[in-house]
Amino acid sequence: MTSIVDQEALQAGESQSEALRNTPFPTDFIPGARNAVTTCLRIQPHEKVTLITDQKCLAIAASLASELDRIGCTWNAFVLENIAPRPLAGMPVEVLADMESSGVSIFAVEVQPNELRSRMEMTDVVNRRRMRHAHMVNITAEIMTQGMRADFLAVDSLSQAVLDRVRQATYVRATTPAGTDIHAELSPDYRWFKTSGIISPEKWGNLPGGECFTSPLEVNGVFVVDGVVGDFLCARYGILRETPLTIHIEGNRITKISSKNKDLERDFWAYTHTDENSDRVGEFAIGTNIGVDHVIGNILQDEKFPGIHIAFGDPYGAHTGAPWKSSTHIDVVGLEFNIWLGNAAGEEQIMRDGQFVIDA
């Protein structure tokens, strides 16, 4: 029996779905949208989908909706500003209620500061119900016509080759011309995952996809961010090649940072000192999207750029097995990496000057 909340959610979803069908979008979006719906999520005609978007991403959501209609599946759409004030204090109940009867969800939204809690509420439902979920945070027209057009089967093949190697490693060592020099000790108790763009019930994924990640046991050294920083700071500061952020890490914690851009320095320090674990390395990842050849100033695509990115804050413990939490999570991306994987048997270099040197 459907509850009152469920009925309201379905009614809102139906009306917004119809509006989305009438929203125009560039034909250039079609290949990326088809990639998302058909290749990455593998949505079938018998399935139900929850499509979540906002005013900034309406045209992108409309292209996705067109592909859902082409497949013939059932779907409900929600435009966040139509049902809740932004920034979101939490994910609207209408959205969460609709997700309870969906097997797939898509989140194509330009996020605002302090909305992480709402996204965590959404992914809690995804994780509990083992939904296939495409996380398209801050998706743009540029990404739809670049990273979303990648050959995700090739990206998946390379990601699997990287995954097979990192699961045998006890440490990762990496350097860059800008000055990054880090050593990450790995734990056999923490799991590695690939989010290659091929999304499964085991792990929801960002689109465009292309990375292998874990939570490290301990990271030490210097990480120079000459690519981008994540969350809302990415839109604020863009590409950092001219004003890199240098982060000193000891025992998995930030000890000091420096940048010519003092506003960036202050904002990043404040973000990574929100709670007791905000300054702790929670994620260690290798980008594997070989369809991306340069950073664009958008973390959604740039963290998939071939190389290493790390994140301070929440370690995605439900997946990695790390036993601690944080209310924040912010990625940092560097450029032109040299990467070595090591264990008792020796070292293997898997990337030289930003190019993979292993066969997929």
PyMOL commands that set and color helices and strands:
alter all, ss='L'
color gray80, all
select helices_A, chain A and resi 4-21+27-40+55-71+80-82+93-99+116-129+141-144+147-149+152-166+231-237+262-271+299-302+317-320
alter helices_A, ss='H'
color red, helices_A
select strands_A, chain A and resi 48-53+74-79+104-109+132-137+171-175+181-185+193-195+205-206+211-214+218-225+245-250+253-258+281-287+307-313+329-333+338-343+346-352+355-356
alter strands_A, ss='S'
color yellow, strands_A
deselect
rebuild
show_as cartoon
